[in-house]
Amino acid sequence: MRLFAIRDYRRLFGAQVIALFGTGLTTVALGLLAYELAGPRAGVVLSTALTVKMVLYVVIAPLAAAYVDRLPRRTFLFLLDAARAMVVLALPLVTEVWQIYVLIGLLQAASAAFTPTFQAVIPDIVPDEADYTRALSASQVASTMESLLSPVLAAVALSFLSFDRLFLGTSAGFLASALLVLSTRVPDARPGDRATAWERATAGIGTFLGTPRLRGVLALDLVVAAAGSIVVVNTVNHVRAGLGGSRSDVAWMLAASGTGTLLAALVLPRVLDRVAARTVMTTGAGVLVGGTAAAAALAAAGLLTWTGTAIVWTAIGIGTALVITPTGKVIRSSVGRNAVPGAFAAQFSLSHLAWLITYPVAGRLGTDTGFTLAWSVLAALAAAGAAGALLLWPRHDGQDLTTGLTTPARHGHDTNRSALTRAA
């Protein structure tokens, strides 16, 4: 592929992939650490730690996008990776729950700044428009693959290592990512055309709130978060306490969800050539609503066995891929090229608002009242998000995305409508 012939992109992409897998392995190990420290209340600990993560993502990502053009970006990315390596190295030494919150706060603050900075670098090292689009897609594929392979790698490692050794491996991964960044020629950014940091930080958010199809994407983010919280927060308690499984079983059950994601990702490129992104994404929302409802119903009936859990978790993975994979295409078709990094940073930040709602429901409510009520609430939130997406995202607007039309939709519904009229 011509894209990977670009030396600097190849190395920077490698750094991103290594960092992604480091984050994925850390998530698995963190769940097991929470269970070691808190036992049956591990869901509360994990959901609180992940809520801290979401708050930082919502706040820091837009600020990083706003100030990234004023920083030496290669040095900044290197320092962020180095900071994550040191934080992860300290996690096995944790003996109190509050220490998890502090370290996770530091880790996720660095991660929240890394992603928008990385996205802002891509157009400067990949100048060709077609290659730039492929680079954005490659980043999405890497994220999809991480969701499958991280739990699998963790399951294999846990077969002969204690879970705290996973932290050592992820720390080494972040250091490798930092060295790859340091070997990349990343040009310093040109100052943006917006006068204030506030304008730069809120530009992408304004685009999302002012564009019908992107408002629909935000509603779908709630669906993904509602279903995903069940998998991320509750798997460790459900497998260890409910099913009597081992640490490796936790990782393999997480991998079931990742398998669903991969299966959908393999067929989606061909599907998206023929089917509207809106149709694919709302179908995925339907799958996720069904998955969360099935989880609640099976839990209420006491029938969420190993097989039932694996089936539901796989369905959630499939639905997640159907919603998330086309998102980049929708964003790119909605803004001009110069606004793409800001739009992706806004999606990164705003999507985590949904997780900020659903993580406490899955963790605290699930621990205090049981999975049945918590998952029923999450199923209701997923249904509300799916209904909201259907109302907010006009059918004709989504259908047009299959034609390859790319119109700057930064001025809301009227802009989209006029563009469609001209195209007709």
Helices and strands as residue ranges (DSSP letters): G 3-5, H 7-38, G 39-41, H 42-67, G 68-70, H 73-90, G 91-93, H 97-125, H 129-158, H 163-182, H 197-210, H 212-237, I 238-242, H 247-274, H 277-301, H 306-324, H 327-332, G 337-339, H 340-360, I 361-365, H 366-369, H 371-392, H 395-399, G 400-403, H 413-423
